[in-house]
Amino acid sequence: MLRRYTSPLRAGLTVVALAVGMVALTGCTSSKWGFPYKVGVQQGNWVTKDQVALLRPGMTREQVRFALGTPTLTSALHANRWDYPYYYRSGNGKVEERVFTVLFDGGQLASWKGDEQPDLQPFQIAKDEVGISKREAAQDALFKERQANDAGLGAPIEVAPGLSLGQTIGDTSISDPAAIPGAPDDAPAPLQ
Protein backbone atom coordinates (compact mmCIF):
# COMPACT_ATOMS: atom_id res chain seq x y z
CA MET A 1 0.00 0.00 0.00
CA LEU A 2 2.79 2.42 0.87
CA ARG A 3 4.52 1.62 -2.43
CA ARG A 4 1.49 2.78 -4.40
CA TYR A 5 1.75 6.37 -2.96
CA THR A 6 5.53 6.67 -2.98
CA SER A 7 6.01 6.70 -6.75
CA PRO A 8 3.58 9.61 -7.52
CA LEU A 9 4.88 11.53 -4.50
CA ARG A 10 8.47 11.12 -5.67
CA ALA A 11 7.52 12.19 -9.20
CA GLY A 12 5.69 15.27 -7.86
CA LEU A 13 8.65 16.30 -5.71
CA THR A 14 11.00 15.85 -8.67
CA VAL A 15 8.84 18.10 -10.85
CA VAL A 16 8.69 20.78 -8.12
CA ALA A 17 12.48 20.62 -7.62
CA LEU A 18 13.10 20.98 -11.35
CA ALA A 19 10.70 23.92 -11.57
CA VAL A 20 12.39 25.71 -8.66
CA GLY A 21 15.81 25.02 -10.21
CA MET A 22 14.74 26.45 -13.56
CA VAL A 23 13.35 29.59 -11.92
CA ALA A 24 16.58 30.04 -9.98
CA LEU A 25 18.73 29.59 -13.08
CA THR A 26 16.69 31.99 -15.19
CA GLY A 27 16.85 34.55 -12.37
CA CYS A 28 20.66 34.47 -12.43
CA THR A 29 20.85 35.29 -16.13
CA SER A 30 18.21 37.99 -16.03
CA SER A 31 19.36 41.59 -16.29
CA LYS A 32 16.19 42.75 -14.57
CA TRP A 33 17.61 42.15 -11.08
CA GLY A 34 21.21 43.12 -11.80
CA PHE A 35 22.62 39.59 -11.93
CA PRO A 36 25.44 38.85 -12.29
CA TYR A 37 27.22 41.68 -10.51
CA LYS A 38 30.18 43.08 -12.43
CA VAL A 39 32.89 45.06 -10.68
CA GLY A 40 34.12 48.31 -12.19
CA VAL A 41 37.73 48.39 -13.38
CA GLN A 42 39.81 51.48 -12.63
CA GLN A 43 43.36 51.95 -13.91
CA GLY A 44 45.76 54.86 -14.02
CA ASN A 45 45.98 58.24 -12.33
CA TRP A 46 43.02 60.39 -11.33
CA VAL A 47 44.15 63.98 -11.89
CA THR A 48 41.87 66.90 -10.94
CA LYS A 49 41.69 70.50 -12.14
CA ASP A 50 43.11 71.64 -8.79
CA GLN A 51 46.19 69.49 -9.29
CA VAL A 52 46.72 70.85 -12.82
CA ALA A 53 46.36 74.41 -11.45
CA LEU A 54 49.43 73.78 -9.26
CA LEU A 55 51.68 73.33 -12.29
CA ARG A 56 54.05 76.17 -13.25
CA PRO A 57 56.71 76.21 -15.99
CA GLY A 58 60.15 75.63 -14.50
CA MET A 59 59.02 73.23 -11.76
CA THR A 60 61.34 70.33 -10.96
CA ARG A 61 60.36 66.70 -11.52
CA GLU A 62 59.91 66.24 -7.77
CA GLN A 63 57.53 69.19 -7.59
CA VAL A 64 55.48 67.82 -10.48
CA ARG A 65 55.41 64.40 -8.83
CA PHE A 66 54.19 66.04 -5.62
CA ALA A 67 51.42 67.92 -7.50
CA LEU A 68 50.20 65.12 -9.79
CA GLY A 69 51.45 61.93 -8.21
CA THR A 70 53.73 59.30 -9.67
CA PRO A 71 53.22 58.98 -13.43
CA THR A 72 51.73 55.76 -14.73
CA LEU A 73 53.77 55.76 -17.94
CA THR A 74 57.39 56.74 -18.28
CA SER A 75 59.66 55.64 -21.08
CA ALA A 76 63.41 55.29 -21.38
CA LEU A 77 63.07 56.46 -24.99
CA HIS A 78 61.09 59.55 -23.98
CA ALA A 79 62.70 60.54 -20.68
CA ASN A 80 61.29 64.07 -20.88
CA ARG A 81 57.66 62.92 -21.06
CA TRP A 82 55.37 61.66 -18.30
CA ASP A 83 51.90 60.34 -19.08
CA TYR A 84 49.01 60.18 -16.65
CA PRO A 85 46.33 58.04 -18.34
CA TYR A 86 43.07 57.17 -16.63
CA TYR A 87 40.66 54.41 -17.61
CA TYR A 88 37.46 53.34 -15.87
CA ARG A 89 34.95 50.75 -17.04
CA SER A 90 31.92 50.50 -14.78
CA GLY A 91 30.06 47.26 -14.19
CA ASN A 92 27.36 48.25 -16.67
CA GLY A 93 29.95 48.78 -19.44
CA LYS A 94 30.23 52.60 -19.41
CA VAL A 95 33.83 53.60 -20.22
CA GLU A 96 35.61 56.79 -19.15
CA GLU A 97 39.09 57.61 -20.50
CA ARG A 98 41.39 60.61 -20.00
CA VAL A 99 45.05 61.32 -20.75
CA PHE A 100 47.26 64.03 -19.30
CA THR A 101 50.86 64.51 -20.48
CA VAL A 102 53.67 66.50 -18.87
CA LEU A 103 56.73 67.50 -20.92
CA PHE A 104 60.11 68.44 -19.44
CA ASP A 105 63.05 70.33 -20.86
CA GLY A 106 66.03 68.91 -19.06
CA GLY A 107 64.99 68.68 -15.42
CA GLN A 108 62.34 71.42 -15.51
CA LEU A 109 58.69 71.47 -16.53
CA ALA A 110 58.24 72.90 -20.02
CA SER A 111 54.56 72.28 -20.85
CA TRP A 112 51.55 70.05 -20.27
CA LYS A 113 48.54 68.98 -22.30
CA GLY A 114 45.65 66.62 -22.09
CA ASP A 115 41.94 66.06 -21.76
CA GLU A 116 39.62 68.08 -19.53
CA GLN A 117 40.13 66.90 -15.95
CA PRO A 118 37.36 66.49 -13.34
CA ASP A 119 36.78 68.87 -10.43
CA LEU A 120 36.54 66.21 -7.69
CA GLN A 121 38.24 63.04 -6.56
CA PRO A 122 36.24 59.75 -6.79
CA PHE A 123 35.59 59.61 -3.04
CA GLN A 124 34.17 63.16 -3.16
CA ILE A 125 31.92 62.26 -6.08
CA ALA A 126 30.71 59.12 -4.29
CA LYS A 127 29.94 61.12 -1.15
CA ASP A 128 27.88 63.60 -3.19
CA GLU A 129 25.99 60.77 -4.90
CA VAL A 130 25.21 58.95 -1.67
CA GLY A 131 23.80 62.09 -0.05
CA ILE A 132 23.09 62.51 3.61
CA SER A 133 22.22 59.64 5.88
CA LYS A 134 18.83 59.07 7.46
CA ARG A 135 20.04 60.34 10.83
CA GLU A 136 21.38 63.54 9.27
CA ALA A 137 18.13 63.96 7.35
CA ALA A 138 16.12 63.57 10.58
CA GLN A 139 18.35 66.09 12.37
CA ASP A 140 18.02 68.51 9.46
CA ALA A 141 14.22 68.16 9.47
CA LEU A 142 14.12 68.78 13.23
CA PHE A 143 16.36 71.84 12.86
CA LYS A 144 14.15 73.25 10.10
CA GLU A 145 11.02 72.59 12.19
CA ARG A 146 12.55 74.43 15.15
CA GLN A 147 13.50 77.36 12.93
CA ALA A 148 9.96 77.51 11.55
CA ASN A 149 8.50 77.40 15.06
CA ASP A 150 10.88 80.12 16.29
CA ALA A 151 10.11 82.30 13.27
CA GLY A 152 6.39 82.08 14.03
CA LEU A 153 6.78 83.61 17.49
CA GLY A 154 5.70 87.25 17.45
CA ALA A 155 6.09 88.26 21.06
CA PRO A 156 9.03 87.26 23.25
CA ILE A 157 8.43 84.36 25.61
CA GLU A 158 8.23 85.53 29.21
CA VAL A 159 10.29 83.30 31.50
CA ALA A 160 9.68 85.22 34.70
CA PRO A 161 7.74 88.42 35.37
CA GLY A 162 9.58 91.14 33.47
CA LEU A 163 12.19 88.73 32.03
CA SER A 164 11.86 87.43 28.45
CA LEU A 165 13.70 84.52 26.82
CA GLY A 166 15.67 86.87 24.56
CA GLN A 167 16.93 88.77 27.58
CA THR A 168 18.24 85.65 29.29
CA ILE A 169 20.04 84.40 26.19
CA GLY A 170 21.47 87.66 24.91
CA ASP A 171 22.15 89.40 28.22
CA THR A 172 25.77 88.97 29.27
CA SER A 173 25.92 91.64 31.97
CA ILE A 174 26.13 90.49 35.56
CA SER A 175 24.00 92.34 38.06
CA ASP A 176 24.88 90.14 41.04
CA PRO A 177 28.58 89.11 41.24
CA ALA A 178 27.72 86.62 44.01
CA ALA A 179 25.53 84.73 41.54
CA ILE A 180 28.51 83.80 39.36
CA PRO A 181 29.19 80.04 39.58
CA GLY A 182 32.26 79.47 41.68
CA ALA A 183 32.17 82.98 43.24
CA PRO A 184 33.76 83.16 46.67
CA ASP A 185 31.55 83.64 49.71
CA ASP A 186 33.03 87.07 50.36
CA ALA A 187 32.12 88.40 46.88
CA PRO A 188 30.97 92.01 47.00
CA ALA A 189 27.25 92.39 47.36
CA PRO A 190 25.41 94.63 44.88
CA LEU A 191 24.48 98.10 46.08
CA GLN A 192 20.84 98.68 46.84
C-alpha positions as CSV (number, residue, x, y, z in Angstrom):
1,M,0.0,0.0,0.0
2,L,2.8,2.4,0.9
3,R,4.5,1.6,-2.4
4,R,1.5,2.8,-4.4
5,Y,1.7,6.4,-3.0
6,T,5.5,6.7,-3.0
7,S,6.0,6.7,-6.8
8,P,3.6,9.6,-7.5
9,L,4.9,11.5,-4.5
10,R,8.5,11.1,-5.7
11,A,7.5,12.2,-9.2
12,G,5.7,15.3,-7.9
13,L,8.7,16.3,-5.7
14,T,11.0,15.9,-8.7
15,V,8.8,18.1,-10.9
16,V,8.7,20.8,-8.1
17,A,12.5,20.6,-7.6
18,L,13.1,21.0,-11.4
19,A,10.7,23.9,-11.6
20,V,12.4,25.7,-8.7
21,G,15.8,25.0,-10.2
22,M,14.7,26.4,-13.6
23,V,13.4,29.6,-11.9
24,A,16.6,30.0,-10.0
25,L,18.7,29.6,-13.1
26,T,16.7,32.0,-15.2
27,G,16.9,34.5,-12.4
28,C,20.7,34.5,-12.4
29,T,20.9,35.3,-16.1
30,S,18.2,38.0,-16.0
31,S,19.4,41.6,-16.3
32,K,16.2,42.7,-14.6
33,W,17.6,42.1,-11.1
34,G,21.2,43.1,-11.8
35,F,22.6,39.6,-11.9
36,P,25.4,38.8,-12.3
37,Y,27.2,41.7,-10.5
38,K,30.2,43.1,-12.4
39,V,32.9,45.1,-10.7
40,G,34.1,48.3,-12.2
41,V,37.7,48.4,-13.4
42,Q,39.8,51.5,-12.6
43,Q,43.4,52.0,-13.9
44,G,45.8,54.9,-14.0
45,N,46.0,58.2,-12.3
46,W,43.0,60.4,-11.3
47,V,44.2,64.0,-11.9
48,T,41.9,66.9,-10.9
49,K,41.7,70.5,-12.1
50,D,43.1,71.6,-8.8
51,Q,46.2,69.5,-9.3
52,V,46.7,70.9,-12.8
53,A,46.4,74.4,-11.5
54,L,49.4,73.8,-9.3
55,L,51.7,73.3,-12.3
56,R,54.1,76.2,-13.2
57,P,56.7,76.2,-16.0
58,G,60.1,75.6,-14.5
59,M,59.0,73.2,-11.8
60,T,61.3,70.3,-11.0
61,R,60.4,66.7,-11.5
62,E,59.9,66.2,-7.8
63,Q,57.5,69.2,-7.6
64,V,55.5,67.8,-10.5
65,R,55.4,64.4,-8.8
66,F,54.2,66.0,-5.6
67,A,51.4,67.9,-7.5
68,L,50.2,65.1,-9.8
69,G,51.4,61.9,-8.2
70,T,53.7,59.3,-9.7
71,P,53.2,59.0,-13.4
72,T,51.7,55.8,-14.7
73,L,53.8,55.8,-17.9
74,T,57.4,56.7,-18.3
75,S,59.7,55.6,-21.1
76,A,63.4,55.3,-21.4
77,L,63.1,56.5,-25.0
78,H,61.1,59.6,-24.0
79,A,62.7,60.5,-20.7
80,N,61.3,64.1,-20.9
81,R,57.7,62.9,-21.1
82,W,55.4,61.7,-18.3
83,D,51.9,60.3,-19.1
84,Y,49.0,60.2,-16.7
85,P,46.3,58.0,-18.3
86,Y,43.1,57.2,-16.6
87,Y,40.7,54.4,-17.6
88,Y,37.5,53.3,-15.9
89,R,34.9,50.7,-17.0
90,S,31.9,50.5,-14.8
91,G,30.1,47.3,-14.2
92,N,27.4,48.2,-16.7
93,G,29.9,48.8,-19.4
94,K,30.2,52.6,-19.4
95,V,33.8,53.6,-20.2
96,E,35.6,56.8,-19.2
97,E,39.1,57.6,-20.5
98,R,41.4,60.6,-20.0
99,V,45.0,61.3,-20.8
100,F,47.3,64.0,-19.3
101,T,50.9,64.5,-20.5
102,V,53.7,66.5,-18.9
103,L,56.7,67.5,-20.9
104,F,60.1,68.4,-19.4
105,D,63.0,70.3,-20.9
106,G,66.0,68.9,-19.1
107,G,65.0,68.7,-15.4
108,Q,62.3,71.4,-15.5
109,L,58.7,71.5,-16.5
110,A,58.2,72.9,-20.0
111,S,54.6,72.3,-20.8
112,W,51.6,70.0,-20.3
113,K,48.5,69.0,-22.3
114,G,45.6,66.6,-22.1
115,D,41.9,66.1,-21.8
116,E,39.6,68.1,-19.5
117,Q,40.1,66.9,-16.0
118,P,37.4,66.5,-13.3
119,D,36.8,68.9,-10.4
120,L,36.5,66.2,-7.7
121,Q,38.2,63.0,-6.6
122,P,36.2,59.8,-6.8
123,F,35.6,59.6,-3.0
124,Q,34.2,63.2,-3.2
125,I,31.9,62.3,-6.1
126,A,30.7,59.1,-4.3
127,K,29.9,61.1,-1.2
128,D,27.9,63.6,-3.2
129,E,26.0,60.8,-4.9
130,V,25.2,58.9,-1.7
131,G,23.8,62.1,0.0
132,I,23.1,62.5,3.6
133,S,22.2,59.6,5.9
134,K,18.8,59.1,7.5
135,R,20.0,60.3,10.8
136,E,21.4,63.5,9.3
137,A,18.1,64.0,7.3
138,A,16.1,63.6,10.6
139,Q,18.4,66.1,12.4
140,D,18.0,68.5,9.5
141,A,14.2,68.2,9.5
142,L,14.1,68.8,13.2
143,F,16.4,71.8,12.9
144,K,14.1,73.3,10.1
145,E,11.0,72.6,12.2
146,R,12.6,74.4,15.1
147,Q,13.5,77.4,12.9
148,A,10.0,77.5,11.6
149,N,8.5,77.4,15.1
150,D,10.9,80.1,16.3
151,A,10.1,82.3,13.3
152,G,6.4,82.1,14.0
153,L,6.8,83.6,17.5
154,G,5.7,87.2,17.4
155,A,6.1,88.3,21.1
156,P,9.0,87.3,23.3
157,I,8.4,84.4,25.6
158,E,8.2,85.5,29.2
159,V,10.3,83.3,31.5
160,A,9.7,85.2,34.7
161,P,7.7,88.4,35.4
162,G,9.6,91.1,33.5
163,L,12.2,88.7,32.0
164,S,11.9,87.4,28.5
165,L,13.7,84.5,26.8
166,G,15.7,86.9,24.6
167,Q,16.9,88.8,27.6
168,T,18.2,85.7,29.3
169,I,20.0,84.4,26.2
170,G,21.5,87.7,24.9
171,D,22.2,89.4,28.2
172,T,25.8,89.0,29.3
173,S,25.9,91.6,32.0
174,I,26.1,90.5,35.6
175,S,24.0,92.3,38.1
176,D,24.9,90.1,41.0
177,P,28.6,89.1,41.2
178,A,27.7,86.6,44.0
179,A,25.5,84.7,41.5
180,I,28.5,83.8,39.4
181,P,29.2,80.0,39.6
182,G,32.3,79.5,41.7
183,A,32.2,83.0,43.2
184,P,33.8,83.2,46.7
185,D,31.5,83.6,49.7
186,D,33.0,87.1,50.4
187,A,32.1,88.4,46.9
188,P,31.0,92.0,47.0
189,A,27.2,92.4,47.4
190,P,25.4,94.6,44.9
191,L,24.5,98.1,46.1
192,Q,20.8,98.7,46.8
